[in-house]
Amino acid sequence: MSKRKYTHIKGLEELVISMRGAGMSRQEIADELGLEKIQVKNCVYRYNHRKALLVRGYEPRPKGR
């Protein structure tokens, strides 16, 4: 499968996290979904960072107007 130049990673986030929880490496996930390895790394990092903020009591505000 060829690599995508751009994708909405937010839509694939739950799939990436579940695959990572199943023990797949970043490169295996990237190859499976047609992403770059760095995209998978950043996706997992942002997910973990958001969860850590919620645990500390941070309440996210809506973006935009």
N, CA, C, O and CB atoms as a CASP TS submission, in Angstrom:
PFRMAT TS
TARGET T0000
AUTHOR 0000-0000-0000
METHOD Language model
MODEL 1
PARENT N/A
ATOM      1  N   MET     1       0.844  -1.175   0.000  1.00  0.00           N
ATOM      2  CA  MET     1       0.000   0.000   0.000  1.00  0.00           C
ATOM      3  C   MET     1       0.891   1.241   0.000  1.00  0.00           C
ATOM      4  O   MET     1       1.849   1.308   0.769  1.00  0.00           O
ATOM      5  CB  MET     1      -0.961  -0.003   1.220  1.00  0.00           C
ATOM      6  N   SER     2       0.588   2.225  -0.853  1.00  0.00           N
ATOM      7  CA  SER     2       1.412   3.428  -0.902  1.00  0.00           C
ATOM      8  C   SER     2       1.090   4.343   0.274  1.00  0.00           C
ATOM      9  O   SER     2      -0.009   4.312   0.828  1.00  0.00           O
ATOM     10  CB  SER     2       1.204   4.173  -2.230  1.00  0.00           C
ATOM     11  N   LYS     3       2.061   5.143   0.632  1.00  0.00           N
ATOM     12  CA  LYS     3       1.906   6.067   1.753  1.00  0.00           C
ATOM     13  C   LYS     3       1.030   7.239   1.335  1.00  0.00           C
ATOM     14  O   LYS     3       1.120   7.735   0.211  1.00  0.00           O
ATOM     15  CB  LYS     3       3.283   6.567   2.250  1.00  0.00           C
ATOM     16  N   ARG     4       0.190   7.667   2.253  1.00  0.00           N
ATOM     17  CA  ARG     4      -0.659   8.825   1.988  1.00  0.00           C
ATOM     18  C   ARG     4       0.136  10.095   2.272  1.00  0.00           C
ATOM     19  O   ARG     4       0.968  10.117   3.179  1.00  0.00           O
ATOM     20  CB  ARG     4      -1.958   8.778   2.849  1.00  0.00           C
ATOM     21  N   LYS     5      -0.112  11.133   1.515  1.00  0.00           N
ATOM     22  CA  LYS     5       0.554  12.398   1.783  1.00  0.00           C
ATOM     23  C   LYS     5      -0.160  13.150   2.906  1.00  0.00           C
ATOM     24  O   LYS     5       0.491  13.835   3.695  1.00  0.00           O
ATOM     25  CB  LYS     5       0.608  13.257   0.510  1.00  0.00           C
ATOM     26  N   TYR     6      -1.456  13.035   2.989  1.00  0.00           N
ATOM     27  CA  TYR     6      -2.214  13.723   4.033  1.00  0.00           C
ATOM     28  C   TYR     6      -3.416  12.875   4.406  1.00  0.00           C
ATOM     29  O   TYR     6      -4.063  12.281   3.543  1.00  0.00           O
ATOM     30  CB  TYR     6      -2.661  15.139   3.567  1.00  0.00           C
ATOM     31  N   THR     7      -3.706  12.823   5.686  1.00  0.00           N
ATOM     32  CA  THR     7      -4.888  12.108   6.137  1.00  0.00           C
ATOM     33  C   THR     7      -5.373  12.729   7.435  1.00  0.00           C
ATOM     34  O   THR     7      -4.591  13.328   8.173  1.00  0.00           O
ATOM     35  CB  THR     7      -4.592  10.600   6.322  1.00  0.00           C
ATOM     36  N   HIS     8      -6.638  12.591   7.710  1.00  0.00           N
ATOM     37  CA  HIS     8      -7.189  13.039   8.984  1.00  0.00           C
ATOM     38  C   HIS     8      -6.888  11.948  10.003  1.00  0.00           C
ATOM     39  O   HIS     8      -7.647  10.988  10.133  1.00  0.00           O
ATOM     40  CB  HIS     8      -8.740  13.332   8.885  1.00  0.00           C
ATOM     41  N   ILE     9      -5.792  12.095  10.719  1.00  0.00           N
ATOM     42  CA  ILE     9      -5.334  11.080  11.654  1.00  0.00           C
ATOM     43  C   ILE     9      -6.297  10.948  12.823  1.00  0.00           C
ATOM     44  O   ILE     9      -6.361   9.894  13.457  1.00  0.00           O
ATOM     45  CB  ILE     9      -3.935  11.412  12.158  1.00  0.00           C
ATOM     46  N   LYS    10      -7.049  12.009  13.115  1.00  0.00           N
ATOM     47  CA  LYS    10      -8.001  11.967  14.230  1.00  0.00           C
ATOM     48  C   LYS    10      -9.049  10.873  14.000  1.00  0.00           C
ATOM     49  O   LYS    10      -9.504  10.248  14.958  1.00  0.00           O
ATOM     50  CB  LYS    10      -8.692  13.342  14.406  1.00  0.00           C
ATOM     51  N   GLY    11      -9.424  10.642  12.777  1.00  0.00           N
ATOM     52  CA  GLY    11     -10.398   9.604  12.468  1.00  0.00           C
ATOM     53  C   GLY    11      -9.852   8.195  12.657  1.00  0.00           C
ATOM     54  O   GLY    11     -10.610   7.253  12.891  1.00  0.00           O
ATOM     55  N   LEU    12      -8.550   8.059  12.555  1.00  0.00           N
ATOM     56  CA  LEU    12      -7.913   6.750  12.706  1.00  0.00           C
ATOM     57  C   LEU    12      -7.327   6.546  14.105  1.00  0.00           C
ATOM     58  O   LEU    12      -6.733   5.505  14.386  1.00  0.00           O
ATOM     59  CB  LEU    12      -6.820   6.585  11.663  1.00  0.00           C
ATOM     60  N   GLU    13      -7.494   7.541  14.978  1.00  0.00           N
ATOM     61  CA  GLU    13      -6.829   7.510  16.276  1.00  0.00           C
ATOM     62  C   GLU    13      -7.196   6.285  17.109  1.00  0.00           C
ATOM     63  O   GLU    13      -6.311   5.630  17.659  1.00  0.00           O
ATOM     64  CB  GLU    13      -7.166   8.755  17.045  1.00  0.00           C
ATOM     65  N   GLU    14      -8.459   5.971  17.207  1.00  0.00           N
ATOM     66  CA  GLU    14      -8.879   4.823  18.021  1.00  0.00           C
ATOM     67  C   GLU    14      -8.316   3.512  17.469  1.00  0.00           C
ATOM     68  O   GLU    14      -7.926   2.625  18.228  1.00  0.00           O
ATOM     69  CB  GLU    14     -10.412   4.748  18.083  1.00  0.00           C
ATOM     70  N   LEU    15      -8.279   3.405  16.146  1.00  0.00           N
ATOM     71  CA  LEU    15      -7.716   2.215  15.513  1.00  0.00           C
ATOM     72  C   LEU    15      -6.218   2.101  15.800  1.00  0.00           C
ATOM     73  O   LEU    15      -5.719   1.015  16.096  1.00  0.00           O
ATOM     74  CB  LEU    15      -7.965   2.248  13.998  1.00  0.00           C
ATOM     75  N   VAL    16      -5.510   3.219  15.711  1.00  0.00           N
ATOM     76  CA  VAL    16      -4.073   3.224  15.989  1.00  0.00           C
ATOM     77  C   VAL    16      -3.815   2.829  17.441  1.00  0.00           C
ATOM     78  O   VAL    16      -2.922   2.027  17.713  1.00  0.00           O
ATOM     79  CB  VAL    16      -3.465   4.615  15.693  1.00  0.00           C
ATOM     80  N   ILE    17      -4.583   3.382  18.367  1.00  0.00           N
ATOM     81  CA  ILE    17      -4.397   3.097  19.789  1.00  0.00           C
ATOM     82  C   ILE    17      -4.705   1.631  20.085  1.00  0.00           C
ATOM     83  O   ILE    17      -3.999   1.000  20.871  1.00  0.00           O
ATOM     84  CB  ILE    17      -5.290   4.015  20.647  1.00  0.00           C
ATOM     85  N   SER    18      -5.742   1.086  19.469  1.00  0.00           N
ATOM     86  CA  SER    18      -6.073  -0.317  19.705  1.00  0.00           C
ATOM     87  C   SER    18      -4.998  -1.244  19.127  1.00  0.00           C
ATOM     88  O   SER    18      -4.666  -2.265  19.729  1.00  0.00           O
ATOM     89  CB  SER    18      -7.442  -0.650  19.094  1.00  0.00           C
ATOM     90  N   MET    19      -4.458  -0.885  17.963  1.00  0.00           N
ATOM     91  CA  MET    19      -3.386  -1.676  17.363  1.00  0.00           C
ATOM     92  C   MET    19      -2.122  -1.604  18.215  1.00  0.00           C
ATOM     93  O   MET    19      -1.413  -2.598  18.374  1.00  0.00           O
ATOM     94  CB  MET    19      -3.094  -1.191  15.933  1.00  0.00           C
ATOM     95  N   ARG    20      -1.848  -0.429  18.756  1.00  0.00           N
ATOM     96  CA  ARG    20      -0.676  -0.261  19.620  1.00  0.00           C
ATOM     97  C   ARG    20      -0.857  -1.067  20.907  1.00  0.00           C
ATOM     98  O   ARG    20       0.101  -1.653  21.412  1.00  0.00           O
ATOM     99  CB  ARG    20      -0.445   1.239  19.949  1.00  0.00           C
ATOM    100  N   GLY    21      -2.081  -1.098  21.438  1.00  0.00           N
ATOM    101  CA  GLY    21      -2.381  -1.882  22.629  1.00  0.00           C
ATOM    102  C   GLY    21      -2.275  -3.378  22.390  1.00  0.00           C
ATOM    103  O   GLY    21      -2.020  -4.151  23.314  1.00  0.00           O
ATOM    104  N   ALA    22      -2.475  -3.779  21.138  1.00  0.00           N
ATOM    105  CA  ALA    22      -2.363  -5.197  20.779  1.00  0.00           C
ATOM    106  C   ALA    22      -0.910  -5.632  20.604  1.00  0.00           C
ATOM    107  O   ALA    22      -0.634  -6.807  20.363  1.00  0.00           O
ATOM    108  CB  ALA    22      -3.139  -5.475  19.500  1.00  0.00           C
ATOM    109  N   GLY    23       0.029  -4.668  20.726  1.00  0.00           N
ATOM    110  CA  GLY    23       1.436  -5.023  20.664  1.00  0.00           C
ATOM    111  C   GLY    23       2.112  -4.787  19.332  1.00  0.00           C
ATOM    112  O   GLY    23       3.261  -5.189  19.148  1.00  0.00           O
ATOM    113  N   MET    24       1.430  -4.147  18.399  1.00  0.00           N
ATOM    114  CA  MET    24       2.046  -3.871  17.103  1.00  0.00           C
ATOM    115  C   MET    24       3.020  -2.706  17.234  1.00  0.00           C
ATOM    116  O   MET    24       2.811  -1.804  18.045  1.00  0.00           O
ATOM    117  CB  MET    24       0.969  -3.562  16.034  1.00  0.00           C
ATOM    118  N   SER    25       4.074  -2.726  16.442  1.00  0.00           N
ATOM    119  CA  SER    25       5.043  -1.638  16.461  1.00  0.00           C
ATOM    120  C   SER    25       4.512  -0.467  15.637  1.00  0.00           C
ATOM    121  O   SER    25       3.540  -0.597  14.893  1.00  0.00           O
ATOM    122  CB  SER    25       6.416  -2.113  15.918  1.00  0.00           C
ATOM    123  N   ARG    26       5.166   0.665  15.789  1.00  0.00           N
ATOM    124  CA  ARG    26       4.762   1.850  15.024  1.00  0.00           C
ATOM    125  C   ARG    26       4.891   1.607  13.528  1.00  0.00           C
ATOM    126  O   ARG    26       4.030   2.013  12.747  1.00  0.00           O
ATOM    127  CB  ARG    26       5.604   3.065  15.430  1.00  0.00           C
ATOM    128  N   GLN    27       5.960   0.949  13.137  1.00  0.00           N
ATOM    129  CA  GLN    27       6.186   0.700  11.711  1.00  0.00           C
ATOM    130  C   GLN    27       5.139  -0.257  11.153  1.00  0.00           C
ATOM    131  O   GLN    27       4.675  -0.067  10.028  1.00  0.00           O
ATOM    132  CB  GLN    27       7.593   0.132  11.481  1.00  0.00           C
ATOM    133  N   GLU    28       4.761  -1.271  11.904  1.00  0.00           N
ATOM    134  CA  GLU    28       3.723  -2.207  11.455  1.00  0.00           C
ATOM    135  C   GLU    28       2.387  -1.499  11.285  1.00  0.00           C
ATOM    136  O   GLU    28       1.671  -1.739  10.312  1.00  0.00           O
ATOM    137  CB  GLU    28       3.578  -3.368  12.449  1.00  0.00           C
ATOM    138  N   ILE    29       2.051  -0.626  12.230  1.00  0.00           N
ATOM    139  CA  ILE    29       0.800   0.137  12.139  1.00  0.00           C
ATOM    140  C   ILE    29       0.838   1.048  10.921  1.00  0.00           C
ATOM    141  O   ILE    29      -0.140   1.136  10.178  1.00  0.00           O
ATOM    142  CB  ILE    29       0.562   0.966  13.425  1.00  0.00           C
ATOM    143  N   ALA    30       1.966   1.728  10.715  1.00  0.00           N
ATOM    144  CA  ALA    30       2.110   2.637   9.578  1.00  0.00           C
ATOM    145  C   ALA    30       1.958   1.887   8.260  1.00  0.00           C
ATOM    146  O   ALA    30       1.282   2.364   7.348  1.00  0.00           O
ATOM    147  CB  ALA    30       3.470   3.348   9.629  1.00  0.00           C
ATOM    148  N   ASP    31       2.578   0.727   8.156  1.00  0.00           N
ATOM    149  CA  ASP    31       2.471  -0.060   6.930  1.00  0.00           C
ATOM    150  C   ASP    31       1.040  -0.537   6.699  1.00  0.00           C
ATOM    151  O   ASP    31       0.559  -0.548   5.566  1.00  0.00           O
ATOM    152  CB  ASP    31       3.419  -1.257   6.984  1.00  0.00           C
ATOM    153  N   GLU    32       0.367  -0.928   7.766  1.00  0.00           N
ATOM    154  CA  GLU    32      -1.011  -1.429   7.670  1.00  0.00           C
ATOM    155  C   GLU    32      -1.980  -0.342   7.196  1.00  0.00           C
ATOM    156  O   GLU    32      -2.864  -0.604   6.381  1.00  0.00           O
ATOM    157  CB  GLU    32      -1.470  -1.974   9.028  1.00  0.00           C
ATOM    158  N   LEU    33      -1.806   0.891   7.718  1.00  0.00           N
ATOM    159  CA  LEU    33      -2.749   1.967   7.419  1.00  0.00           C
ATOM    160  C   LEU    33      -2.282   2.905   6.310  1.00  0.00           C
ATOM    161  O   LEU    33      -3.011   3.819   5.923  1.00  0.00           O
ATOM    162  CB  LEU    33      -3.005   2.763   8.657  1.00  0.00           C
ATOM    163  N   GLY    34      -1.077   2.688   5.797  1.00  0.00           N
ATOM    164  CA  GLY    34      -0.577   3.550   4.735  1.00  0.00           C
ATOM    165  C   GLY    34      -0.134   4.910   5.235  1.00  0.00           C
ATOM    166  O   GLY    34      -0.250   5.901   4.513  1.00  0.00           O
ATOM    167  N   LEU    35       0.372   4.978   6.462  1.00  0.00           N
ATOM    168  CA  LEU    35       0.827   6.225   7.053  1.00  0.00           C
ATOM    169  C   LEU    35       2.342   6.204   7.192  1.00  0.00           C
ATOM    170  O   LEU    35       2.985   5.183   6.947  1.00  0.00           O
ATOM    171  CB  LEU    35       0.159   6.461   8.419  1.00  0.00           C
ATOM    172  N   GLU    36       2.901   7.333   7.585  1.00  0.00           N
ATOM    173  CA  GLU    36       4.315   7.402   7.924  1.00  0.00           C
ATOM    174  C   GLU    36       4.475   7.015   9.386  1.00  0.00           C
ATOM    175  O   GLU    36       3.557   7.181  10.190  1.00  0.00           O
ATOM    176  CB  GLU    36       4.896   8.824   7.652  1.00  0.00           C
ATOM    177  N   LYS    37       5.642   6.501   9.717  1.00  0.00           N
ATOM    178  CA  LYS    37       5.917   6.079  11.091  1.00  0.00           C
ATOM    179  C   LYS    37       5.813   7.255  12.062  1.00  0.00           C
ATOM    180  O   LYS    37       5.326   7.090  13.180  1.00  0.00           O
ATOM    181  CB  LYS    37       7.309   5.443  11.183  1.00  0.00           C
ATOM    182  N   ILE    38       6.263   8.432  11.647  1.00  0.00           N
ATOM    183  CA  ILE    38       6.220   9.613  12.510  1.00  0.00           C
ATOM    184  C   ILE    38       4.786  10.051  12.780  1.00  0.00           C
ATOM    185  O   ILE    38       4.503  10.590  13.850  1.00  0.00           O
ATOM    186  CB  ILE    38       7.007  10.762  11.879  1.00  0.00           C
ATOM    187  N   GLN    39       3.867   9.831  11.828  1.00  0.00           N
ATOM    188  CA  GLN    39       2.466  10.166  12.040  1.00  0.00           C
ATOM    189  C   GLN    39       1.869   9.297  13.137  1.00  0.00           C
ATOM    190  O   GLN    39       1.092   9.780  13.961  1.00  0.00           O
ATOM    191  CB  GLN    39       1.671  10.004  10.741  1.00  0.00           C
ATOM    192  N   VAL    40       2.226   8.030  13.152  1.00  0.00           N
ATOM    193  CA  VAL    40       1.736   7.120  14.176  1.00  0.00           C
ATOM    194  C   VAL    40       2.303   7.521  15.532  1.00  0.00           C
ATOM    195  O   VAL    40       1.582   7.536  16.530  1.00  0.00           O
ATOM    196  CB  VAL    40       2.110   5.660  13.839  1.00  0.00           C
ATOM    197  N   LYS    41       3.597   7.847  15.569  1.00  0.00           N
ATOM    198  CA  LYS    41       4.250   8.272  16.801  1.00  0.00           C
ATOM    199  C   LYS    41       3.572   9.511  17.376  1.00  0.00           C
ATOM    200  O   LYS    41       3.278   9.560  18.571  1.00  0.00           O
ATOM    201  CB  LYS    41       5.735   8.550  16.550  1.00  0.00           C
ATOM    202  N   ASN    42       3.322  10.512  16.531  1.00  0.00           N
ATOM    203  CA  ASN    42       2.686  11.748  16.982  1.00  0.00           C
ATOM    204  C   ASN    42       1.252  11.518  17.438  1.00  0.00           C
ATOM    205  O   ASN    42       0.797  12.133  18.403  1.00  0.00           O
ATOM    206  CB  ASN    42       2.711  12.782  15.872  1.00  0.00           C
ATOM    207  N   CYS    43       0.550  10.644  16.754  1.00  0.00           N
ATOM    208  CA  CYS    43      -0.828  10.330  17.123  1.00  0.00           C
ATOM    209  C   CYS    43      -0.890   9.720  18.520  1.00  0.00           C
ATOM    210  O   CYS    43      -1.723  10.113  19.336  1.00  0.00           O
ATOM    211  CB  CYS    43      -1.454   9.373  16.099  1.00  0.00           C
ATOM    212  N   VAL    44      -0.018   8.773  18.791  1.00  0.00           N
ATOM    213  CA  VAL    44       0.015   8.115  20.101  1.00  0.00           C
ATOM    214  C   VAL    44       0.416   9.124  21.173  1.00  0.00           C
ATOM    215  O   VAL    44      -0.149   9.129  22.266  1.00  0.00           O
ATOM    216  CB  VAL    44       0.998   6.910  20.092  1.00  0.00           C
ATOM    217  N   TYR    45       1.399   9.985  20.859  1.00  0.00           N
ATOM    218  CA  TYR    45       1.836  10.991  21.821  1.00  0.00           C
ATOM    219  C   TYR    45       0.694  11.947  22.168  1.00  0.00           C
ATOM    220  O   TYR    45       0.461  12.221  23.346  1.00  0.00           O
ATOM    221  CB  TYR    45       3.033  11.773  21.267  1.00  0.00           C
ATOM    222  N   ARG    46      -0.022  12.458  21.162  1.00  0.00           N
ATOM    223  CA  ARG    46      -1.122  13.392  21.419  1.00  0.00           C
ATOM    224  C   ARG    46      -2.239  12.733  22.216  1.00  0.00           C
ATOM    225  O   ARG    46      -2.826  13.361  23.097  1.00  0.00           O
ATOM    226  CB  ARG    46      -1.674  13.935  20.103  1.00  0.00           C
ATOM    227  N   TYR    47      -2.536  11.482  21.914  1.00  0.00           N
ATOM    228  CA  TYR    47      -3.566  10.750  22.646  1.00  0.00           C
ATOM    229  C   TYR    47      -3.171  10.620  24.121  1.00  0.00           C
ATOM    230  O   TYR    47      -3.978  10.903  25.005  1.00  0.00           O
ATOM    231  CB  TYR    47      -3.792   9.350  22.018  1.00  0.00           C
ATOM    232  N   ASN    48      -1.933  10.193  24.388  1.00  0.00           N
ATOM    233  CA  ASN    48      -1.472  10.035  25.764  1.00  0.00           C
ATOM    234  C   ASN    48      -1.415  11.372  26.495  1.00  0.00           C
ATOM    235  O   ASN    48      -1.725  11.439  27.684  1.00  0.00           O
ATOM    236  CB  ASN    48      -0.102   9.374  25.786  1.00  0.00           C
ATOM    237  N   HIS    49      -1.026  12.426  25.804  1.00  0.00           N
ATOM    238  CA  HIS    49      -0.960  13.757  26.413  1.00  0.00           C
ATOM    239  C   HIS    49      -2.356  14.251  26.799  1.00  0.00           C
ATOM    240  O   HIS    49      -2.546  14.802  27.883  1.00  0.00           O
ATOM    241  CB  HIS    49      -0.292  14.758  25.448  1.00  0.00           C
ATOM    242  N   ARG    50      -3.335  14.049  25.905  1.00  0.00           N
ATOM    243  CA  ARG    50      -4.717  14.446  26.212  1.00  0.00           C
ATOM    244  C   ARG    50      -5.253  13.695  27.418  1.00  0.00           C
ATOM    245  O   ARG    50      -5.900  14.286  28.282  1.00  0.00           O
ATOM    246  CB  ARG    50      -5.625  14.204  25.005  1.00  0.00           C
ATOM    247  N   LYS    51      -4.988  12.390  27.481  1.00  0.00           N
ATOM    248  CA  LYS    51      -5.455  11.579  28.608  1.00  0.00           C
ATOM    249  C   LYS    51      -4.809  12.035  29.916  1.00  0.00           C
ATOM    250  O   LYS    51      -5.475  12.079  30.950  1.00  0.00           O
ATOM    251  CB  LYS    51      -5.153  10.090  28.361  1.00  0.00           C
ATOM    252  N   ALA    52      -3.521  12.375  29.882  1.00  0.00           N
ATOM    253  CA  ALA    52      -2.824  12.849  31.077  1.00  0.00           C
ATOM    254  C   ALA    52      -3.402  14.177  31.554  1.00  0.00           C
ATOM    255  O   ALA    52      -3.531  14.399  32.758  1.00  0.00           O
ATOM    256  CB  ALA    52      -1.324  12.996  30.800  1.00  0.00           C
ATOM    257  N   LEU    53      -3.749  15.058  30.623  1.00  0.00           N
ATOM    258  CA  LEU    53      -4.354  16.331  31.004  1.00  0.00           C
ATOM    259  C   LEU    53      -5.711  16.119  31.663  1.00  0.00           C
ATOM    260  O   LEU    53      -6.040  16.792  32.639  1.00  0.00           O
ATOM    261  CB  LEU    53      -4.500  17.238  29.783  1.00  0.00           C
ATOM    262  N   LEU    54      -6.498  15.187  31.135  1.00  0.00           N
ATOM    263  CA  LEU    54      -7.815  14.915  31.717  1.00  0.00           C
ATOM    264  C   LEU    54      -7.688  14.351  33.129  1.00  0.00           C
ATOM    265  O   LEU    54      -8.495  14.671  34.001  1.00  0.00           O
ATOM    266  CB  LEU    54      -8.599  13.937  30.831  1.00  0.00           C
ATOM    267  N   VAL    55      -6.682  13.517  33.355  1.00  0.00           N
ATOM    268  CA  VAL    55      -6.466  12.940  34.680  1.00  0.00           C
ATOM    269  C   VAL    55      -6.110  14.037  35.684  1.00  0.00           C
ATOM    270  O   VAL    55      -6.505  13.974  36.849  1.00  0.00           O
ATOM    271  CB  VAL    55      -5.351  11.871  34.633  1.00  0.00           C
ATOM    272  N   ARG    56      -5.357  15.051  35.221  1.00  0.00           N
ATOM    273  CA  ARG    56      -4.963  16.144  36.107  1.00  0.00           C
ATOM    274  C   ARG    56      -6.074  17.158  36.315  1.00  0.00           C
ATOM    275  O   ARG    56      -5.905  18.095  37.095  1.00  0.00           O
ATOM    276  CB  ARG    56      -3.748  16.837  35.558  1.00  0.00           C
ATOM    277  N   GLY    57      -7.202  16.999  35.640  1.00  0.00           N
ATOM    278  CA  GLY    57      -8.345  17.873  35.850  1.00  0.00           C
ATOM    279  C   GLY    57      -8.506  18.976  34.830  1.00  0.00           C
ATOM    280  O   GLY    57      -9.337  19.866  35.017  1.00  0.00           O
ATOM    281  N   TYR    58      -7.748  18.946  33.772  1.00  0.00           N
ATOM    282  CA  TYR    58      -7.875  19.954  32.729  1.00  0.00           C
ATOM    283  C   TYR    58      -9.158  19.711  31.957  1.00  0.00           C
ATOM    284  O   TYR    58      -9.417  18.600  31.494  1.00  0.00           O
ATOM    285  CB  TYR    58      -6.653  19.935  31.784  1.00  0.00           C
ATOM    286  N   GLU    59      -9.953  20.754  31.822  1.00  0.00           N
ATOM    287  CA  GLU    59     -11.213  20.657  31.078  1.00  0.00           C
ATOM    288  C   GLU    59     -11.019  21.335  29.726  1.00  0.00           C
ATOM    289  O   GLU    59     -10.886  22.558  29.674  1.00  0.00           O
ATOM    290  CB  GLU    59     -12.405  21.312  31.873  1.00  0.00           C
ATOM    291  N   PRO    60     -10.999  20.562  28.612  1.00  0.00           N
ATOM    292  CA  PRO    60     -10.770  21.180  27.302  1.00  0.00           C
ATOM    293  C   PRO    60     -11.933  22.076  26.900  1.00  0.00           C
ATOM    294  O   PRO    60     -13.099  21.761  27.138  1.00  0.00           O
ATOM    295  CB  PRO    60     -10.549  20.105  26.236  1.00  0.00           C
ATOM    296  N   ARG    61     -11.582  23.204  26.281  1.00  0.00           N
ATOM    297  CA  ARG    61     -12.595  24.138  25.811  1.00  0.00           C
ATOM    298  C   ARG    61     -12.769  23.941  24.314  1.00  0.00           C
ATOM    299  O   ARG    61     -11.832  23.523  23.633  1.00  0.00           O
ATOM    300  CB  ARG    61     -12.208  25.613  26.143  1.00  0.00           C
ATOM    301  N   PRO    62     -13.949  24.235  23.796  1.00  0.00           N
ATOM    302  CA  PRO    62     -14.169  24.075  22.356  1.00  0.00           C
ATOM    303  C   PRO    62     -13.313  25.076  21.568  1.00  0.00           C
ATOM    304  O   PRO    62     -13.045  26.184  22.031  1.00  0.00           O
ATOM    305  CB  PRO    62     -15.668  24.263  22.013  1.00  0.00           C
ATOM    306  N   LYS    63     -12.896  24.664  20.384  1.00  0.00           N
ATOM    307  CA  LYS    63     -12.086  25.520  19.518  1.00  0.00           C
ATOM    308  C   LYS    63     -12.992  26.359  18.635  1.00  0.00           C
ATOM    309  O   LYS    63     -14.120  25.963  18.338  1.00  0.00           O
ATOM    310  CB  LYS    63     -11.119  24.679  18.655  1.00  0.00           C
ATOM    311  N   GLY    64     -12.507  27.502  18.220  1.00  0.00           N
ATOM    312  CA  GLY    64     -13.256  28.359  17.306  1.00  0.00           C
ATOM    313  C   GLY    64     -14.172  29.321  18.038  1.00  0.00           C
ATOM    314  O   GLY    64     -14.053  29.525  19.246  1.00  0.00           O
ATOM    315  N   ARG    65     -15.072  29.897  17.295  1.00  0.00           N
ATOM    316  CA  ARG    65     -15.965  30.907  17.858  1.00  0.00           C
ATOM    317  C   ARG    65     -17.052  30.304  18.680  1.00  0.00           C
ATOM    318  O   ARG    65     -17.888  31.026  19.224  1.00  0.00           O
ATOM    319  CB  ARG    65     -16.567  31.736  16.780  1.00  0.00           C
TER
END
